[in-house]
Amino acid sequence: MNLRTCQAVAIVAVLLAAGCTDPTVAPKSAVTGANIWADPNAYAQYMAKLYAGLVVTSQIGPNDPGDKNGDIKLIDEGTSEFLRLNWYLQELPTDEAVIGWNDPGVPDLNRWQWNSTNTISQAMYYRVYFETVLANEFLRQTTPSLLDSRGVSAALKARIKEYRAEARFLRALAYWVGLDFFGDIPLVTEADPIGGPPPKQVARDSMYRYVVSELQAIADSLPTPNGTITYGRATPATANMLLAELYLNAEVYSGTPHYADALTAASDVITSGLYTL
């Protein structure tokens, strides 16, 4: 064995010895699926993430190096916000707005040349399902039996009942955006097991009926307006406004017009006396 070989072997041996002094790897977080719900505040914190899914891009924001912490991948994190993507897809293909940037996907929307590979369109699809997956998991983790097993207080259970209705509303909102943009899309609920078979597409009219039925079912369980306590949260009026949007486009979604129902849902909000312009 020559001198260089001996030196190389010696260096490797030293490095291996140094690297094996402490093989224990510390976890990045002590929070797990088994203990997160032990904290009574976790339920409100989870709901905050659900609402934030409409307006933020991650737990940190788009300034972290490489956007490595973004909720969804594929796209610049700053562009991946739910409402921003929704605005791009609603406005840029019309004559109401033009963005002169050369960001991926934007020029194609301006020129009416987008297709299924458009980055903005794909990111919107991912956002829809990121939101619905979070809502589904909250609903799985807040069943009466699980709350009882954790010793949740009666007062917290009452709040969680509202949270569950809000989670269903946010899921319905996301599915409305999905059926509006993409038509036939998969329907996934809390009843579908994690890691189960891939979800199948449902017809657009079936998704429309599902969203309408969800909004009708939860309207009375949503928190009633109460000053700052419900600021920014979904209320019965919020559900009625989304119903009005769905009914307004019902002929496109289902083949059957529901203009009278749209008027009724909107009038329920206007005549409630709770809101002023």
Backbone bond lengths (Angstrom), bond angles and torsions (degrees), N, CA, C in turn:
res aa  C-N    CA-C-N  psi(-1)  N-CA   C-N-CA  omega(-1)  CA-C   N-CA-C  phi
1 M - - - 1.465 - - 1.532 108.95 -
2 N 1.350 118.59 125.14 1.456 120.62 -176.82 1.532 111.22 -79.38
3 L 1.342 115.73 173.93 1.462 121.40 -174.13 1.528 112.27 -62.82
4 R 1.349 117.12 -42.56 1.467 120.11 -177.83 1.532 111.31 -63.95
5 T 1.327 115.32 -39.36 1.460 118.88 178.99 1.522 110.87 -64.16
6 C 1.329 115.47 -42.12 1.466 119.67 178.83 1.522 111.47 -62.50
7 Q 1.338 115.99 -40.75 1.461 119.77 178.96 1.530 111.25 -63.64
8 A 1.337 116.24 -42.74 1.466 120.50 -179.75 1.517 111.33 -62.96
9 V 1.356 115.85 -43.35 1.462 120.04 179.16 1.523 110.73 -62.99
10 A 1.332 115.93 -40.23 1.464 119.99 -179.62 1.523 111.56 -64.31
11 I 1.342 116.97 -42.08 1.465 121.17 179.86 1.526 110.86 -63.17
12 V 1.334 116.22 -45.28 1.466 120.54 179.37 1.519 110.84 -61.75
13 A 1.341 116.46 -41.00 1.463 120.44 -179.77 1.515 111.38 -63.11
14 V 1.343 116.39 -41.16 1.463 120.34 178.89 1.525 110.95 -64.17
15 L 1.348 116.46 -43.64 1.462 120.30 -179.78 1.521 111.62 -63.98
16 L 1.327 116.38 -41.76 1.460 119.73 179.61 1.522 110.99 -65.01
17 A 1.313 116.09 -40.10 1.464 119.42 179.62 1.520 111.12 -64.26
18 A 1.344 116.08 -41.19 1.464 119.97 179.75 1.515 111.43 -68.25
19 G 1.337 116.28 -34.98 1.461 119.92 -176.61 1.505 113.78 -76.13
20 C 1.322 118.74 -13.70 1.455 121.33 -175.32 1.522 112.96 -105.77
21 T 1.329 116.88 8.81 1.462 118.50 -178.21 1.521 112.49 -70.10
22 D 1.334 117.23 -29.74 1.468 120.27 -178.82 1.523 108.90 -142.67
23 P 1.335 117.15 86.75 1.466 120.36 -176.14 1.523 113.88 -76.73
24 T 1.325 118.42 -3.80 1.465 121.07 -178.20 1.526 110.55 -72.45
25 V 1.334 116.41 128.26 1.459 121.74 178.13 1.527 108.44 -104.34
26 A 1.306 116.08 118.97 1.463 120.25 -179.36 1.522 110.01 -74.78
27 P 1.333 118.89 134.44 1.470 120.36 177.74 1.518 111.15 -66.20
28 K 1.322 116.32 148.03 1.459 120.34 178.67 1.525 111.90 -69.06
29 S 1.321 116.42 -25.58 1.462 120.22 -179.53 1.515 109.39 -150.27
30 A 1.315 116.12 145.58 1.460 121.03 176.92 1.521 111.79 -88.44
31 V 1.327 116.89 -4.88 1.460 121.57 -179.11 1.524 109.42 -81.83
32 T 1.321 116.84 126.57 1.458 122.24 178.34 1.521 109.36 -130.73
33 G 1.325 115.17 170.36 1.452 119.26 177.14 1.516 112.65 -62.91
34 A 1.336 116.21 -21.63 1.462 120.01 -178.26 1.519 112.95 -82.46
35 N 1.343 117.21 -26.94 1.469 117.72 -175.28 1.526 115.04 -116.23
36 I 1.317 117.40 -8.34 1.470 118.86 -175.02 1.522 112.02 -60.89
37 W 1.346 116.75 -35.73 1.460 119.53 -174.89 1.520 112.54 -82.99
38 A 1.337 117.30 0.79 1.462 119.41 175.14 1.523 111.30 -69.68
39 D 1.314 116.28 -22.40 1.466 121.57 178.01 1.523 109.14 -87.88
40 P 1.326 119.21 118.16 1.473 120.55 -179.99 1.522 113.42 -58.38
41 N 1.332 117.19 -25.18 1.465 120.27 179.81 1.523 112.81 -74.88
42 A 1.335 116.96 -13.35 1.463 120.34 -174.63 1.525 112.07 -62.95
43 Y 1.320 117.63 -31.13 1.459 120.40 -177.22 1.529 110.97 -67.31
44 A 1.322 116.84 -45.24 1.465 120.29 177.18 1.521 110.74 -67.55
45 Q 1.333 116.77 -36.77 1.462 120.21 179.06 1.526 111.08 -64.89
46 Y 1.318 116.54 -39.47 1.464 120.17 177.68 1.527 110.11 -64.44
47 M 1.324 116.42 -41.90 1.462 119.29 178.25 1.523 111.37 -63.08
48 A 1.333 116.14 -35.39 1.464 119.31 176.96 1.522 110.29 -60.91
49 K 1.326 116.95 -39.34 1.465 120.31 177.50 1.523 110.70 -65.49
50 L 1.327 117.00 -38.49 1.466 120.09 178.91 1.524 111.41 -62.40
51 Y 1.310 116.70 -46.76 1.465 119.57 177.61 1.522 110.67 -66.47
52 A 1.327 116.17 -40.76 1.466 120.01 -179.29 1.520 111.72 -64.17
53 G 1.336 116.92 -22.76 1.460 119.97 178.39 1.514 113.72 -59.52
54 L 1.330 116.98 -16.27 1.461 120.53 178.13 1.523 112.21 -86.06
55 V 1.328 117.39 -20.07 1.466 118.73 -169.73 1.525 115.29 -133.66
56 V 1.319 119.27 -9.25 1.461 120.12 176.90 1.522 109.19 -120.34
57 T 1.324 115.99 169.85 1.465 120.79 -172.66 1.516 113.69 -111.94
58 S 1.336 117.59 -14.86 1.462 121.20 179.67 1.516 108.63 -173.74
59 Q 1.330 115.96 -175.97 1.460 120.62 176.23 1.522 111.71 -74.15
60 I 1.328 117.32 -20.92 1.460 121.69 -174.58 1.520 111.78 -110.50
61 G 1.315 116.99 -44.20 1.454 120.82 -175.98 1.510 110.78 117.11
62 P 1.316 116.86 169.74 1.465 120.71 -171.80 1.521 115.35 -78.25
63 N 1.324 118.68 8.25 1.462 119.94 -178.48 1.518 113.73 -94.93
64 D 1.346 117.79 -3.33 1.454 118.09 178.03 1.528 109.30 -71.61
65 P 1.335 118.50 146.51 1.472 120.93 -175.36 1.522 112.60 -56.53
66 G 1.329 115.68 125.00 1.455 120.51 176.59 1.506 115.18 74.46
67 D 1.327 118.01 8.82 1.472 121.09 -179.08 1.526 111.66 51.90
68 K 1.322 117.01 34.54 1.465 119.94 -172.09 1.519 113.26 -71.42
69 N 1.321 117.82 -15.54 1.462 120.61 -177.83 1.525 113.23 -103.06
70 G 1.314 118.48 10.57 1.452 121.16 -179.30 1.517 112.64 -61.31
71 D 1.335 115.85 147.34 1.465 120.08 178.10 1.520 111.25 -59.27
72 I 1.318 116.61 -40.60 1.456 120.99 178.32 1.521 108.77 -125.36
73 K 1.317 115.50 155.93 1.457 120.63 -179.98 1.532 108.47 -100.82
74 L 1.317 117.38 -159.95 1.465 124.42 175.78 1.518 113.46 82.53
75 I 1.326 117.67 -33.04 1.455 120.84 -167.03 1.526 109.97 -135.63
76 D 1.329 116.50 155.88 1.459 121.31 172.65 1.525 109.29 -50.15
77 E 1.327 116.64 129.93 1.463 119.26 -173.17 1.518 112.74 -60.21
78 G 1.325 117.24 -38.93 1.453 119.31 -179.56 1.514 113.34 -62.41
79 T 1.330 116.29 -26.95 1.464 121.20 179.26 1.516 111.76 -85.50
80 S 1.331 117.77 -12.17 1.461 120.82 -169.49 1.521 114.35 -85.07
81 E 1.314 118.50 6.17 1.464 121.62 179.06 1.528 110.87 -64.79
82 F 1.310 116.57 138.11 1.469 122.71 -177.47 1.526 111.72 -52.62
83 L 1.329 117.24 -55.22 1.463 120.51 -175.45 1.524 111.82 -67.46
84 R 1.315 117.40 -34.45 1.463 120.00 178.61 1.521 110.60 -65.73
85 L 1.321 117.19 -45.26 1.465 120.86 177.63 1.523 110.76 -62.20
86 N 1.332 116.08 -42.78 1.458 120.51 179.32 1.529 110.74 -60.29
87 W 1.331 116.55 -43.34 1.465 120.49 179.34 1.522 110.56 -64.24
88 Y 1.317 117.43 -44.80 1.466 120.31 178.44 1.530 110.83 -54.43
89 L 1.331 116.01 -49.77 1.464 119.67 -174.52 1.523 112.31 -71.87
90 Q 1.325 117.31 -29.73 1.459 120.15 179.25 1.526 112.23 -78.05
91 E 1.318 117.74 -35.88 1.460 121.02 -168.60 1.526 115.32 -104.26
92 L 1.326 118.05 -40.72 1.466 119.09 -172.12 1.530 114.04 -65.89
93 P 1.338 120.08 -31.21 1.469 118.16 175.88 1.534 113.35 -76.35
94 T 1.341 118.19 -0.80 1.461 121.45 179.60 1.525 109.36 -105.03
95 D 1.334 116.16 -178.91 1.465 119.83 177.49 1.528 111.52 -91.81
96 E 1.336 117.34 12.86 1.460 121.06 -179.10 1.519 112.99 -85.01
97 A 1.328 117.77 -23.70 1.465 119.65 -175.89 1.521 110.39 -153.35
98 V 1.313 115.31 147.81 1.465 123.09 173.27 1.519 107.34 -138.57
99 I 1.314 116.61 133.70 1.463 121.39 173.25 1.521 107.48 -114.32
100 G 1.322 116.28 123.06 1.453 120.71 -175.70 1.514 114.65 -83.13
101 W 1.331 117.58 2.61 1.455 119.39 -179.69 1.521 110.81 -68.35
102 N 1.328 114.36 159.60 1.460 120.26 178.13 1.525 110.97 -104.32
103 D 1.335 117.05 23.95 1.460 120.06 178.78 1.524 110.04 -60.54
104 P 1.342 117.66 146.49 1.469 120.27 -179.00 1.524 112.22 -52.16
105 G 1.315 115.93 128.21 1.458 121.94 176.66 1.505 115.09 92.77
106 V 1.333 118.04 -26.91 1.463 120.85 -175.31 1.531 112.39 -69.72
107 P 1.344 120.36 -48.92 1.471 119.14 -179.67 1.522 113.19 -57.52
108 D 1.336 117.08 -36.37 1.471 119.70 -179.69 1.522 111.50 -65.13
109 L 1.329 117.36 -35.16 1.462 119.99 177.55 1.522 110.57 -69.14
110 N 1.325 116.81 -41.08 1.467 120.35 178.02 1.522 111.80 -60.80
111 R 1.327 116.25 -35.48 1.472 121.28 -173.27 1.528 113.35 -98.20
112 W 1.337 117.42 6.03 1.467 121.60 -177.99 1.522 111.31 60.04
113 Q 1.311 117.32 38.92 1.462 121.05 -176.79 1.530 112.19 -121.45
114 W 1.322 117.52 19.27 1.458 118.58 -177.99 1.523 110.74 -77.59
115 N 1.345 114.94 158.67 1.460 121.36 175.79 1.528 108.58 -144.92
116 S 1.316 116.48 -164.85 1.465 119.92 -174.58 1.523 113.16 -67.42
117 T 1.328 117.79 -14.96 1.463 120.42 179.52 1.528 112.41 -95.53
118 N 1.321 117.70 2.55 1.458 120.12 -179.94 1.530 110.35 -61.61
119 T 1.315 116.60 129.68 1.461 121.93 -174.96 1.528 112.24 -61.29
120 I 1.319 117.13 -41.56 1.468 120.76 -179.02 1.526 110.09 -65.29
121 S 1.319 116.36 -44.20 1.458 121.01 -179.62 1.529 111.18 -63.78
122 Q 1.328 116.40 -44.26 1.462 119.62 179.17 1.526 111.25 -63.22
123 A 1.329 116.37 -42.90 1.462 119.88 -179.29 1.528 111.31 -63.54
124 M 1.328 117.71 -36.59 1.459 120.73 177.54 1.526 110.11 -63.03
125 Y 1.315 116.01 -41.63 1.466 121.02 178.36 1.529 109.95 -60.64
126 Y 1.335 115.94 -45.41 1.462 119.75 179.71 1.525 111.06 -64.14
127 R 1.321 117.17 -38.49 1.465 121.00 179.23 1.531 111.05 -62.29
128 V 1.330 116.24 -42.31 1.467 120.48 178.60 1.523 109.81 -54.91
129 Y 1.328 115.78 -47.01 1.461 118.42 -175.07 1.522 112.97 -81.71
130 F 1.314 118.42 -24.17 1.463 119.44 171.96 1.527 109.40 -62.46
131 E 1.324 116.07 -43.33 1.466 120.68 -179.40 1.524 111.25 -66.98
132 T 1.315 117.38 -43.56 1.465 119.75 -177.73 1.525 111.56 -69.15
133 V 1.322 117.42 -35.95 1.468 120.41 178.32 1.527 110.62 -63.99
134 L 1.333 117.31 -42.59 1.464 120.16 177.45 1.530 111.05 -62.28
135 A 1.328 116.42 -43.20 1.467 120.08 179.40 1.525 110.82 -63.23
136 N 1.322 116.64 -42.88 1.466 120.26 179.68 1.525 111.45 -59.68
137 E 1.335 116.67 -43.08 1.467 119.07 -177.97 1.526 111.20 -67.49
138 F 1.322 117.33 -36.95 1.466 119.12 176.57 1.522 110.10 -61.52
139 L 1.315 116.86 -42.36 1.464 120.26 -179.60 1.524 111.08 -66.93
140 R 1.330 117.81 -35.10 1.469 120.39 176.70 1.532 111.14 -65.00
141 Q 1.324 116.02 -36.46 1.458 121.08 -173.09 1.526 113.87 -88.53
142 T 1.318 117.76 1.60 1.471 119.73 -176.46 1.527 112.25 -126.98
143 T 1.315 116.54 29.58 1.461 119.38 175.73 1.530 109.20 -70.31
144 P 1.331 118.30 154.92 1.472 120.16 -179.92 1.526 113.05 -54.21
145 S 1.332 117.23 -40.35 1.467 119.24 -178.16 1.523 111.67 -65.36
146 L 1.324 117.56 -40.70 1.461 119.90 178.83 1.525 111.22 -68.34
147 L 1.318 116.94 -39.50 1.465 119.52 178.27 1.524 110.54 -63.43
148 D 1.328 116.96 -40.05 1.464 120.32 177.63 1.526 110.91 -63.44
149 S 1.334 116.20 -41.49 1.467 119.73 -178.54 1.521 112.19 -65.64
150 R 1.329 117.06 -24.04 1.468 121.02 179.20 1.526 112.56 -93.39
151 G 1.320 116.89 -0.49 1.456 119.98 179.28 1.512 113.58 68.47
152 V 1.326 117.30 33.42 1.463 121.43 -178.65 1.529 109.91 -67.51
153 S 1.308 116.60 136.61 1.467 121.42 -177.44 1.525 111.21 -69.84
154 A 1.331 115.62 161.04 1.463 120.69 179.66 1.523 111.17 -62.71
155 A 1.328 116.70 -39.01 1.470 120.11 -179.69 1.524 111.06 -64.31
156 L 1.330 116.56 -42.35 1.463 119.49 179.24 1.524 110.66 -69.16
157 K 1.325 117.24 -36.68 1.466 119.99 176.87 1.525 110.96 -59.20
158 A 1.321 116.93 -38.76 1.467 120.42 179.01 1.520 110.64 -63.54
159 R 1.331 116.89 -40.31 1.463 119.73 177.77 1.521 110.73 -68.48
160 I 1.326 116.28 -39.74 1.462 120.05 -179.28 1.527 110.63 -64.82
161 K 1.335 117.10 -32.19 1.468 119.26 175.93 1.524 110.31 -58.64
162 E 1.336 116.64 -41.93 1.464 120.28 175.88 1.524 110.75 -67.60
163 Y 1.331 116.46 -41.62 1.461 119.61 179.67 1.529 111.08 -59.23
164 R 1.317 116.59 -40.51 1.468 120.04 -179.93 1.530 110.55 -62.81
165 A 1.329 116.40 -41.51 1.463 119.35 177.15 1.521 110.57 -64.01
166 E 1.328 117.01 -39.05 1.464 120.52 178.77 1.524 111.19 -66.80
167 A 1.327 116.72 -38.92 1.465 120.01 177.47 1.528 110.35 -62.55
168 R 1.317 116.72 -40.73 1.466 120.03 177.62 1.522 111.13 -66.82
169 F 1.339 116.55 -35.62 1.462 118.62 176.15 1.522 110.81 -64.15
170 L 1.327 117.32 -47.01 1.463 120.24 -178.46 1.524 111.04 -64.10
171 R 1.318 117.16 -34.50 1.466 120.25 174.83 1.525 110.23 -66.39
172 A 1.327 116.86 -42.70 1.464 120.37 177.93 1.521 111.03 -62.65
173 L 1.327 116.49 -40.12 1.461 120.51 177.83 1.523 110.80 -60.99
174 A 1.330 116.43 -45.38 1.463 120.24 179.54 1.526 110.87 -63.73
175 Y 1.323 116.74 -42.34 1.466 119.31 179.34 1.528 111.64 -66.90
176 W 1.327 117.49 -33.15 1.470 119.23 174.88 1.524 110.36 -61.59
177 V 1.330 117.03 -46.17 1.465 120.13 177.30 1.526 109.84 -59.17
178 G 1.332 116.51 -41.92 1.458 120.15 -179.94 1.511 113.30 -63.81
179 L 1.326 117.54 -47.15 1.466 119.19 -178.59 1.518 111.32 -70.64
180 D 1.336 116.85 -28.75 1.458 120.18 178.83 1.525 110.99 -68.86
181 F 1.332 117.22 -43.46 1.457 120.84 -177.98 1.525 113.25 -82.58
182 F 1.339 116.80 -40.13 1.461 119.63 -165.76 1.524 114.80 -115.17
183 G 1.329 118.68 -8.95 1.457 119.75 176.50 1.517 112.51 78.41
184 D 1.324 116.30 -111.72 1.464 121.93 -178.68 1.530 109.18 -78.61
185 I 1.309 116.96 111.91 1.465 121.05 -178.84 1.527 109.34 -131.75
186 P 1.330 117.90 161.49 1.468 120.18 178.68 1.526 111.98 -68.14
187 L 1.310 115.73 144.66 1.462 122.24 174.83 1.521 108.16 -108.55
188 V 1.324 116.54 118.12 1.464 122.54 179.66 1.522 107.68 -125.49
189 T 1.316 117.27 128.88 1.464 121.79 179.49 1.525 109.70 -123.98
190 E 1.329 115.82 -179.76 1.458 120.14 179.12 1.519 112.56 -65.43
191 A 1.337 117.26 -16.51 1.463 120.51 178.74 1.522 112.39 -76.88
192 D 1.319 117.30 -15.73 1.468 120.82 179.53 1.522 109.34 -84.11
193 P 1.344 117.68 125.98 1.468 119.73 -176.80 1.521 112.15 -69.70
194 I 1.328 115.53 146.29 1.459 120.52 174.62 1.525 108.63 -67.26
195 G 1.313 116.79 132.32 1.456 120.69 -179.03 1.512 113.99 81.04
196 G 1.336 117.24 8.87 1.451 120.68 177.97 1.517 111.85 -76.50
197 P 1.323 117.56 -169.21 1.467 120.13 179.72 1.520 111.17 -62.89
198 P 1.320 117.56 151.49 1.471 120.44 179.39 1.525 110.82 -56.57
199 P 1.317 118.03 137.37 1.471 120.24 -179.26 1.519 111.19 -67.46
200 K 1.306 115.94 149.53 1.460 121.54 179.71 1.528 110.06 -99.98
201 Q 1.311 114.66 150.28 1.458 119.70 175.93 1.521 110.19 -64.84
202 V 1.319 115.37 147.18 1.460 120.57 170.73 1.522 107.68 -117.48
203 A 1.303 116.32 156.20 1.459 120.53 -179.99 1.526 110.07 -64.05
204 R 1.315 115.08 151.21 1.468 120.00 -177.30 1.517 111.66 -57.36
205 D 1.318 117.96 -41.52 1.458 119.68 -178.93 1.529 111.50 -67.28
206 S 1.342 117.03 -30.48 1.468 119.77 176.79 1.523 110.79 -68.20
207 M 1.330 116.68 -42.12 1.459 119.95 177.51 1.528 110.57 -65.11
208 Y 1.322 115.95 -38.81 1.467 120.38 177.42 1.528 110.20 -59.06
209 R 1.316 117.10 -47.44 1.468 120.47 -179.29 1.533 111.01 -64.72
210 Y 1.327 116.58 -37.17 1.461 119.85 178.80 1.526 110.63 -63.26
211 V 1.320 117.28 -47.03 1.463 120.56 -178.24 1.526 110.43 -63.52
212 V 1.330 117.12 -42.90 1.465 120.39 177.77 1.530 110.45 -60.12
213 S 1.328 116.81 -45.32 1.468 120.07 -178.45 1.526 111.56 -64.54
214 E 1.336 117.54 -36.51 1.459 120.82 177.64 1.528 110.87 -64.35
215 L 1.310 116.77 -45.52 1.464 120.37 -179.01 1.523 111.21 -64.21
216 Q 1.311 116.56 -39.77 1.462 119.87 178.22 1.530 111.05 -66.34
217 A 1.329 116.33 -36.24 1.464 120.44 -176.48 1.522 112.87 -72.07
218 I 1.327 117.53 -31.41 1.470 120.20 -173.00 1.522 113.97 -99.41
219 A 1.319 118.05 -10.21 1.474 120.68 -171.24 1.524 112.64 -51.88
220 D 1.322 117.41 -44.30 1.465 120.36 -176.31 1.528 113.03 -77.88
221 S 1.332 117.50 -11.50 1.467 120.88 -179.30 1.519 113.00 -96.78
222 L 1.327 116.97 -11.37 1.459 120.42 178.74 1.522 110.10 -71.09
223 P 1.331 118.00 151.80 1.469 119.98 -179.16 1.519 111.89 -63.42
224 T 1.317 116.39 138.52 1.464 120.31 177.61 1.524 109.30 -81.52
225 P 1.329 117.01 149.03 1.471 119.75 -178.30 1.520 111.65 -55.06
226 N 1.334 115.51 130.91 1.463 120.41 -176.65 1.523 109.52 -151.63
227 G 1.310 115.13 59.60 1.458 120.16 178.00 1.511 113.05 61.77
228 T 1.327 115.75 -133.36 1.464 120.40 -175.51 1.519 112.86 -71.55
229 I 1.337 117.98 -19.26 1.461 120.71 -177.11 1.525 110.95 -63.12
230 T 1.318 116.84 -36.25 1.459 119.99 -177.45 1.522 112.44 -108.53
231 Y 1.323 118.59 10.40 1.463 120.01 -179.22 1.525 109.93 -59.64
232 G 1.331 115.29 125.83 1.452 120.01 178.57 1.513 114.98 82.73
233 R 1.330 117.74 -3.11 1.467 120.58 -179.29 1.528 110.06 -99.77
234 A 1.322 115.70 156.21 1.461 120.94 178.08 1.523 109.66 -70.63
235 T 1.318 116.84 133.87 1.458 124.13 178.76 1.529 108.20 -123.22
236 P 1.344 118.55 175.20 1.463 119.12 175.67 1.524 112.71 -54.55
237 A 1.326 117.22 -36.49 1.463 119.92 178.67 1.528 111.32 -65.64
238 T 1.317 117.06 -35.09 1.462 120.59 177.12 1.522 110.28 -61.98
239 A 1.323 115.69 -43.54 1.462 119.84 178.03 1.523 110.82 -62.59
240 N 1.335 117.25 -40.49 1.463 120.21 179.00 1.528 112.02 -65.92
241 M 1.322 117.22 -36.97 1.460 119.28 178.58 1.521 111.20 -66.51
242 L 1.339 116.84 -38.85 1.464 118.93 177.06 1.526 110.52 -68.72
243 L 1.331 116.73 -37.02 1.469 119.42 174.48 1.523 110.77 -60.43
244 A 1.325 117.06 -41.56 1.464 120.48 178.60 1.524 110.79 -60.29
245 E 1.328 117.19 -41.54 1.469 121.06 177.63 1.524 110.83 -62.24
246 L 1.316 116.14 -44.27 1.465 120.16 -179.89 1.525 111.10 -64.30
247 Y 1.328 116.67 -46.75 1.461 120.03 -179.83 1.525 111.45 -64.16
248 L 1.323 116.74 -34.46 1.459 120.28 -179.24 1.525 111.46 -61.81
249 N 1.333 116.40 -32.97 1.466 121.00 -179.85 1.525 112.27 -108.18
250 A 1.326 116.90 16.63 1.460 120.63 -174.71 1.520 112.88 -58.93
251 E 1.326 117.12 -34.47 1.466 119.37 -178.90 1.524 111.08 -64.67
252 V 1.326 116.79 -34.79 1.466 120.74 176.54 1.523 110.23 -72.54
253 Y 1.323 116.63 -42.68 1.457 120.80 -175.70 1.525 113.12 -73.79
254 S 1.336 116.56 -38.45 1.466 119.56 -170.33 1.518 114.57 -124.53
255 G 1.331 117.28 -11.47 1.457 120.13 -177.39 1.514 113.30 90.00
256 T 1.340 117.49 -5.24 1.460 121.70 -178.76 1.527 109.74 -122.92
257 P 1.331 118.99 124.32 1.473 120.36 179.74 1.519 111.69 -71.60
258 H 1.333 115.90 147.21 1.468 121.73 177.44 1.526 109.60 -137.60
259 Y 1.318 116.55 46.85 1.463 119.99 -176.86 1.527 112.27 -64.77
260 A 1.324 117.10 -37.13 1.469 119.74 178.88 1.524 110.73 -63.78
261 D 1.334 116.51 -39.48 1.464 120.15 177.88 1.528 111.05 -67.14
262 A 1.330 116.56 -35.46 1.469 120.06 177.09 1.524 110.26 -62.39
263 L 1.332 116.56 -42.96 1.463 120.95 178.90 1.524 110.98 -63.83
264 T 1.327 116.55 -41.88 1.464 120.46 -179.80 1.523 111.19 -63.14
265 A 1.334 116.48 -45.88 1.468 120.31 -178.69 1.524 111.20 -63.26
266 A 1.335 116.68 -42.95 1.466 119.99 178.93 1.526 111.16 -67.74
267 S 1.334 116.57 -39.05 1.468 120.34 -179.66 1.522 111.48 -65.06
268 D 1.330 116.80 -34.04 1.465 120.00 178.18 1.526 111.30 -59.74
269 V 1.317 115.98 -33.98 1.467 119.96 178.20 1.526 110.26 -76.42
270 I 1.337 115.85 -46.40 1.466 120.69 -175.42 1.524 111.58 -63.54
271 T 1.325 116.53 -40.44 1.468 120.67 -175.45 1.530 113.25 -89.41
272 S 1.318 117.27 1.40 1.469 119.55 -178.16 1.525 112.23 -68.38
273 G 1.326 116.97 -21.74 1.453 120.65 -177.78 1.513 114.18 77.57
274 L 1.319 116.98 4.48 1.462 121.11 -177.11 1.521 112.95 -91.35
275 Y 1.326 116.04 -15.95 1.460 119.29 -173.42 1.525 110.18 -131.59
276 T 1.305 115.80 146.22 1.463 121.10 176.50 1.515 109.01 -132.66
277 L 1.315 115.04 152.80 1.461 120.67 176.66 1.527 109.33 -92.72
